[in-house]
Amino acid sequence: MAKIFGIVASSAPFIKVEGMQDYRPIAAFSFIGRYRIVDFPISNMSNSDIDYIQVYMGNKPRSLTEHLGSGRTFNINSKRGKLQMLFPQGSSVNEIYNTDISAYMENLEIIQRMHQDYVVIAPSYMIYTQNYADLVEEHISSGADITLLYHRVDNAKEAFLNCFILNLNRQKGVISLEKNIGKAKNRDIFMDTYVMKKDLFIQLVQEAKKESSMFTLADIVSASAADLDIRGVAHRGYFAAVTDFKSYFDANLALLDHKLAENLFRPDWTIYTRTTDSCPTTYCTGASVKNSIVSNGCLIQGIVENSVIGRGVTIEKGAVVRNSVILSYAQIGPDVHIEGQVVDKWAKVIRAKEIIADPAAPGYIRRSDNL
């Protein structure tokens, strides 16, 4: 097997999740009650025997730092591997300067000291499983300079609007990358996942910095398509991109479909996360739960339907929760009706007896708020 190190990149400045991102980076977002989004790229790397992983932190990194800890949770070989958190100094002048290239330039010396020949770069705002060891072997066998992972979708007119798409020739060669602005429904969505030699990665980072302070890695790769052999490899299986509030809401509720959940969570591909020991959920007399994911430590006295319930949530007698995502330690008071909402951690909804939104335009209740 080739020697590989991994990079989990922070999300791009143009990706914004209103409300929730005020408190933590997208990588630290809760997902289906138990996981954080960052668990998926790190688990993919760990399962692919990549033991040295750099995680680039975004704004408000406290919750992500606490979650990652020493990295032991993720089954990384502590004798020959390491999970390293890197904290680039973002610009407060303008968000356009806070690119992935800027972060890599600040830590270029660390990257240059890596003894591995290849690098796999994965995003912290996308959810999927992938064997990166197989992807690197396919990359080496093809003779390509860069390999990009993509996913074919048929809903690109209304979804993945902040993502890049790949324009491919018949041999799966990459002609260019461009932003998805909803022109067509069938698109090859770039999964922000790259495989290349370390030396080429360093070269591209330096070229991008010279070209423009606003350039991202995707920009310089697209600009290099005529000069480099860049190939696309198709991904199969569950794929979600959290690029705005609605996509976060939809990605959680989509996994209420048991077949989709089985596609993401496979017995042979563990998704590691930081565990929290607590008692099982208590379901009281009169409680009703249908087609929902309920985490441990909850107290359920009311009605829950088509929802994701995080750890330690209390849903009191007479309360109704439908088509919603309730994050950890929130409290839904007696006779409160919640529908089409994301309720953030430690929020209490007691006095407001009815908060209803269409799931096509879900609402948000702020962290630690009292309603």
N, C-alpha and C positions, 0 to 999 in steps of 0.2 A: 504494500500500500504506500502511496505517495505521502510525504510529510506535509501536513496541512495545519494551518491555524485558522481560527474563525474570528470574524468581526460581526458583532450585532450593532448595526448602525442606529443612531437616533433618528426619529422621524423628521422629515423635511419641514422647513418653515411654512410651506404653503398648505400643509396638512393641519387642520384645526378641528378639534372636537369641542364645540362651545359648551361652557359650563364645567364639565368634568375635568378638562385640561387646566382649569384654573388651580387645581389642587395637586395634580401629579402628571408626569409624562404619560403618553399613550402606552408605553411599555409596561407601566404599572397598573393599567386598568384591570379591574376584576373581570373575569370571564367565566360564564356559567356557574357563578357562585363559589368556585373553588380555586381556579387558576388565575394567573396574571398573563397578559398577552406575551410578555417576554419569555415565559416558560417554554413556548413552542419553538422559537429558533434555538434556544440553548439546549433543549432536549434533543432536537434534531442533530445538533452538533455532537452532543454527548453520546447519543446512540450510534453516531457515525464514527466513533472512536477519535473525535477531535477533542483533545484534552487541554489545549491552550486557547482560551476564548477571551477576546476583548469586548467589553460592553461599553458603548459610548453613551454617556448620560445626557439627558436633555435638561430643560429647565425644571425647577422644583424636584430635585432628585431624591429627597429624603425617603419617600415611601419605597422607591425602587431599590435604593441602597439597603434599606432594612430587609426587604424581601430577598435580595440576592445573598446577603451575608457573606460567608466565606466561600460559597459555591459548593459546599459539600452536599447540599440537597440534590444537586444535579448529577451525581454519580461521576464526577470528574476525578481522574486519577491524581491524587494530591502529591504523589512522589515525582511524577514527570509532567504534571499539568497544572493549570492555574486558571481561575476566572478573575480577570483583571478589570476593574471599573476605572474608566478614564473620564475626566471631568474637563472638557474643553471650556475655555472662557468665552462664552457667547457675547456678541456685540449688543449693547443696549441702545446703540445709535439707530439701528434699523435692522429688522428681522431678515432682510434680504442677504445680510452678510453671514447669517448663522447657517451655513451650508455644511454638508458632510465633508466637503473638501477642506473647509476651514478647520473642522475638527481633526481631520487626518494630518493636516499641516502642523497643527500644534503638537501632535504626538508622533511626528514623523521619525524622530530618533528611536522611539520605542519600536515602531514598525520595522525600521531598518535593522534592528538588533535581532529580530526573529530569525531563528535558524531554519524554519520550515521553508520549503520551496514554493508551496501554493497557498493561496488564501481563498476562503469562501466568505463572502459578504452577504449577510441576510438582514432583512428589515425587522424592526421592532413593532411594526403596526399591522403585520399580516399574520394570519393564522393558517397553518397548513403543516403537513408532515412530509418529509423528504429525506431519503438516504443520501447525504452529501458525499459519502465515500464512493458510492456508485456514480454520482454525478461527476466527481473529479476523474474517475477512471474513464468515463465516457468522453470527458473533455480531453484527456490525454490521448486517447485512442483516435479521436477525430483530427488531431493536429491543429486545432483552433487556437487562436490567441486568447480569446475570451468566450466563455459560454454563459448564456443568460437563460434563466428559467422563466417560463411563461405559462399562462393558463388561458385556454380558449373559453370565452363566455358568449352568451347570446342575449345579454341584457345590458350591453355597454352604453345604450342610449340613456338609461336612467341610473346606472350604477357604475362604480369605479371611475367616477368623473375626475378625481384628483390623481389618478394613476397615470403612468406612462403606458403606451402600447408599443408593440414591436411591429414594424413593417418588415415582412420576411419575403425572400424569394422562394422559388420552388424547392430549393435544396436546404431550406431552413436557415439560410444565411441572413443575417440582420442587415437590412438596408439603412434603417434609421430608427430612432425612438422619437415619439411625439406624445404630447399630452392628450389624454382622452377628453374630448369636448362634446361627446354624445352625438357624433355624426352618423354612426352606424351601430347596429345592435350586435353584430358578430365581430369580435375583436380578440386579438392575442394580447392579454393584459400582462405586462412585464411585472414579475413578482419581486422586483428590486433585489434579486439574488444573482450574484456574480461568482464565477470561478475564473481565476487567472493566476499566472505566476506572480510571486511577491514583487519581483523586480519590475514587471510591467505595471503592476498596481502603483508602485512608488513613482514610476515615470509619468503615469497618467495624472496622478495627484499634482505633481509639480507642473505639468503642462497646463492643467486646468487653472491652477493659481495664476500662472502667467497670462492666460487667455482672458480671464474675467474673475473678479471677486465674487460674482454671483453664480459662477459655474458650479454645478453639482457633478457627481461622478457620472450620472446618467447623461448629462450634457456633453462631457468630454468623450464618453464612449460613443455617443451618437455622432459626434464630430469626427471621430476616428474610424467610422465604419468603412470608409472608402480605402483606408490604408491598412486596416487590420482584418484578420479573418475572425469574424464574430459570428457565432452560431447560436441558434435558439433551440432549447430542449423543452418539450411539452411536459407539463405536470399533470398528473391524474389524481383525483380524489377531492376531498373537501378543501375549499379555499375561500377565505374571507379577507377583506382589506378594511381596516377601521380608519377611514379617511374623513369622516364627519360624524355628527351625532346619530343620524339615522342609520348609518352603516353599523355603528356599534350596537344599537338597539336590535337591528335585524340579525346580526351575527349571533347574538345570544339566543334569540327566540328560534332561529333556524334549527338549532340543535335539539329542540323539543321533538323533532323528527328522528325517531330511533335509528333509521337506516343511515341518515347523515352522521349521527353521533358515532355509530359503529365504524363508519368510514374514517373518522378522525381519530378515534380512540381504539387502537388495535392492541390485542394481547402481546404482540411481538414488538411493539414500539411504545415504550412507556413515556408518558408526559410527566416529567418531574416537576414538583412544586414544593414550596415550603409548607409543611404540615402544621395544623393547629389542632391540638388535642382538646376536645370538648365532648360533652355528653351527647347522646343521640337526640334527634328532634322529638319533641313531645307533641302528639296529636290528641287534642282534648275531645271529649264528647261533643258532638255537633259540628266538628270540623269537617271540611270537605276539600279534597285536593284532587284535581284532574289535570292530566297532561302537563305536568310541571316538574321542574328540577328543584328540589329542596335540599339545602345543605344541612350540615349537622348543627346542633346547638340551638335550634329554633323552637319557638312556642307557637303552635298553630291552633287557634280557637275559631277562626272564621273560615271563609271560602277562598280558595286559591285555584285559578284556572289559567292554563296556557301561560305560565309565568316562570321566571327564574328567581329563586329566593336564596340570598347569600347566607353566610354563617350568622348565627345569633340573632336572627330577625324575630320580632314579636308581631304577630297578627292577632289582634284581640277579637273577642266575641262580637259577632254581627258584622265584622269587617269583610269586604269583598275586594279581592285583588285579581284583576284580569289583564292578560296581554301586557304584562309589565315586567320590569327588571328591578328587583329590590336588593340593594347592596347591603353588606354586612352591618348588623347591629341597628338597623332602622326599626322604627316602631310605627305600626299602623293601628291607630286607636279604635275603640269600639264604634261600630256602625259607620265606619269610614268606607267610602267606595272609591277605589283607585283603579284607573283603567288607562292603558296606553302611556305609561309613565316609566321613567328611570328615576328611582328614589336613591339618592346617594347615601353613603355611610353615615350612621348616627343621626340621620334625620328623623324627626318625630312629626307624624301627621295625626293630629288629635282633634283640633277644633274645626278644621276644614273637612266637612263631611262628604264632599263629592269633588273629586279632581279627575276629570275624564278628558282624554284626547283620542283622536283617531290614530291608530297605529301607523298610518301613513305619514303622520306628522306628530311624533311622540313628544310628550312634555318632560320637563326635568325639574326635580326638586333637589335643591342644593344640599351639599354636605353639611351636617350638623344643624340644619335649619329646623325651626319650630313652626308648624302650621296648624 
